[in-house]
């Protein structure tokens, strides 16, 4: 990892959009700080696309998708997208699995926010029932394991708390991951939760999906024009895929577990690190 100041000006000038993790990247101690919120406003004011992409549940994410200056918010590791707007201005898209997503768009919160899914209603319902059984197996087999406190807002995945309100040892975290994988689930570890889900989506695939959905563009053809900033092992796919990848300084906690590190790292941690990233990205750039 190189210090953020090593990011060349000519590369920064080409950036048109930002994907960002939320927990421990935008937030500090579980809340967004004024400097990080101002950084979001500054990026949008400069004309950049801003899309948080998180393992947090869609229910938890709704108020932030409405109140933050972002184009959309992608929740549950790529499975669900929240966008502000009106249904009449949106269109039906083909989901990632080749079928028309009959639930897109779904107006919520008095039609101020639209929710779209990568999976159909039938698929989500089937997966949901299986996931609840996996949760019960984890709670029975792993001492001290608890479902995340935001579980009630989850629709397409499950989450086991390992650092937010309880603490699991590395061995216990690994055990939870093994159980999820043995049940045929994808599993990933964020700075606070162990997430598991059925389906082929992930943060990277979700980023491709939302760029196609919002802008009718192919992200893979313009990867050099987007940046990603994150802080933990569930950001690894993004660090690998994005040439302009940044870790906030607290990425050091997970550095030994990452096969793919971010290219650049901030001096500051968490929300202050995001603010540092935003300020440096926008410095000496004339949009």
N, C-alpha and C positions, 0 to 999 in steps of 0.2 A: 504494500500500500504506500502510495506517495502522498505527501502533504497536499492539501487542497490547492495551495498556491502553484503547484506543478501543472495544473490543468491549463492547457494553452488557450490564450485569448482567441485564436482563430477557430478553435473548436467550440468555445463557449458562444461565440457569435452565431453559430449555426443552430443552436438549440431552439426548438419551437415548443417543447412541452416537457413537463416533469411528472413522473410517477413517484409517489412517496409512500412509504410505510407510515403507520400512525403511532402505535405504542412504542414509547422510548425512542422515537425518531421525531415526530411532531410533538409528542407529549412528554411531560416531566412529572413524575409522581402521579400519573394517571390523568393529568389535565393538560390542555394546551395552554402554554404561557403567552402573555401578551406579545413578546418578541416573535414567537413562532407564528402567531396569528397575523401579526403585521407582515411577516415575511410572505405568507400566502397572498395577502392583499397586494404586496409589492410585485410579486411574480405575475399576478393577473393584470395589474395595472400596466405592466410592461408588455402585455399582449401574449403572454405564454399560456398554453394549456396546462392545467394543474389537475391531476387525478390521484387522490389517495387510493391505495389498494391494500387491503388489510385482511387479517384472519378474524377480525371481530365480526359479530353477527349483524345481520341486516337490521334487526330491530334496534340495536344499540346505535347503529350508524345513521339512522334517519335524521335526527336533529342536526347532526354535523353536515350532512349533505345539503340541508336547507340553509344553515347559517354560515358555513364557510364559503369563501370565494373560490369555488372549484367547478370544473366542468361536469364532473360526475364523481361518485364514490363507489368503488368496487369492493364488496364485502365477501366474507366467507371464502377467502383464498380464490377469488375469481368466479364464484358461482352466481353471484347476484350483483346487479348494478342499480344504483339510485341516481336519477337525473332530475333536475328541476325543469319544469316546463308544463305544457298542456298536451293532453293525449292527441288532440287534433293536429299537432305539429310533429308527431312521431310516426314511425312506420313499422310494419311487421318485418322482422328479420329472420333469416334462417339460422337455427342454432348450430352449435359446433358439432353436433352429432348427425347433421344432415336432415333434420326435420324442422318444420315450422313451429316456432315457439308460440303456442296458442295463448300464453298468458302475458305476452308483451304487446302493448304496455299495460301495466296495472296501476291506475291512479291510487295514491294513498295520501293521507294527511290533507284532506280537502282539495285534492287534485293539484297541490303545489309540487308534489314529488311523484315521479314515475319509477316503478320497480320492474326490472326485467330479469329473466332467469336464463341460464344456459340449458337447463333441463326442463322437460315438460312436467305438467302436474302429476301425471301417472307415475313417471320415473321418480320424482321427488317423494311422493307418498310412499312408494315401495322402499326407497332408501331410508326414509325417516324411521320406519318401523324397525328395520334391521339395525340402524344405528343405536336405537334405544336399548336393544339387547346387548350390544357391544359395551355400552356405558355400564350396564349392570354387571357384566363380566369383569370389567376393569375395577369397579368398586369392590367387588368380591375378592379379587386376586392381588390387588396392590395396596398394601397398608398405607394409610393416610391419604390415598387418592380421593379427590373430590371433583365433581363436575364444576366447571367455571360458573361464577355467579351471574354471568350474562347468558347462560344456557337457554333461558326462556325465550330469548330473541333469536335463537338459531333455527334455521329452516333446512339447511343442506349439509350441515356438518355437526360434529360434536367437539367439545373442548374440555380438557382436563387441566385444572389449575396446577402449575408447578412453581410459580413465583409471585403471583399477584396477591392472594390472600392466604395461601398456604405454601408449604415448601416440600418438594420432593427431591430426594437425592438423585444424582446422575444415574445410579443403578435403577431406581424406581422409574425415572423418566424413560430409560431404555426399555424397561419391562412394558410400560404402557404402549410405547411405539411398537414393540413386537406383537402385542395382543392385537392392536389395530391392523397391522400388516397380515397377521395370521387369519384375520377375518376378511381379507381381501380389500382392505381400505388403504388409501393413501394416508400417510402420516407425516406431519412436519412439526417442528418445535420452534415456537416464537420465543420472545423474551419473557413471556408470562404464561403461555398455554401450550399444550400439546393438542394439535388439531387433527382430526381424522375425518375422511369423507369417501364416498363412493363416486366414481366418475373420473374423467380424464382432465378436469380443469385444475389449474394451479395459478399462481400469480402471473406468470409469464403468459400463459394461454389466455388468462382473463384480460391482460393488457392488450393483447392482439385483438380480442373480441370487442372491447370497448372502443378502440380506435376505429375499427371497422363499423361498429354500430353508430357512433357519434359523427364520424367524419367521412365514412365510406372510403377509407384509405387502408393500405396494407402496411402495418407497422414494420414488418420485416424489411420493407424496401426503404425505410427511413430511420433505421435504428440509430444512425449517427446524428440524428436531429432531436433525440429524446435523451433525457437523463433519468437515473433512478437513484434514490437515496433511502437507505435502510439501516438496520442495526443488528440483525440476528440470523440464525441459521435458516429460517424460512425465507430469507431474502437471497439465498445462494443462487437460485436459478436466474434471478434478475441481475445479480452481480456478474454472473457469467455471460449473460446475453447482451448487456448494455456496455458498450465501450466507455460511455460516460456514466460510470457507476461510482457512487459515493457512500461511504459509511460514516455515520456520526461516531464520535470518539469512543463511545461505549461499546462499539463493535469489538473492542479488544477482549471483552468478556467471552466472546465466542470464537475468536480468531483460530484457536487450536482445533476447533471442530469443523472448520470450513475448508473444503477443497478448492473453493473459488472465493477469493477475497475481493472486496471492491477495489477499483483502481486508485481511488483517492479517499482520504480520510480527513475529517474536520479536526480542529484542535479542541473544540468544545463538545460536550456531551448533549444528547437528547435535544430538546427544543432549542436550546442555545446553539447547538451544532447545526440544526436546520436553518436557523436565522443566519448563521455564518455562511452556510452554503448559498442561501439566497442572495445575500449581500455580495458575495464574491462572483456568483454567476452574472449578476446584473451590473457589476462594476465595469465601467469603460465600454459598455455596450450601447450602441445607438440603434434602437429598434425602429 
